[in-house]
């Protein structure tokens, strides 16, 4: 079934010049990039996006970090794209992300882990509305 995923290329990846490297990996898998927008997130949007982590010890740092610079939001479309992208992205903690995954190859820490990708088709639709409304 054709699905969409929301991908966010995070501030440190944008400032390190990794946009092309990351988008290229999706294009190489023949995923369709159907929308792409560079933006600096407001605190409101960031807190809504990461709402499920509210109350956790890292929440404040996560929000401060994600609004600290430009991000690139992408809508990527393909059959089974949510699970395929999650495999390509790798584990949240870069210390255990496998080589060959985006985080395993490019990320330096759990907090600055290069990329976010939707965890379900339902989350994807909610996140697409948030970043592209
Ligand atoms: P992401 O896929 O964007 O979803 C939630 C984010 O919270 C996650 O990537 C990490 O960047 C961040 N995160 C999760 N756990 C921790 C943690 N223990 N310490 C700091 N940041 C975390």
Boltz pocket constraint, residues with backbone or C-beta under 6 A from the ligand:
constraints:
  - pocket:
      binder: B
      contacts: [[A, 53], [A, 58], [A, 62], [A, 92], [A, 110], [A, 111], [A, 112], [A, 113], [A, 115], [A, 116], [A, 117]]
      max_distance: 6.0
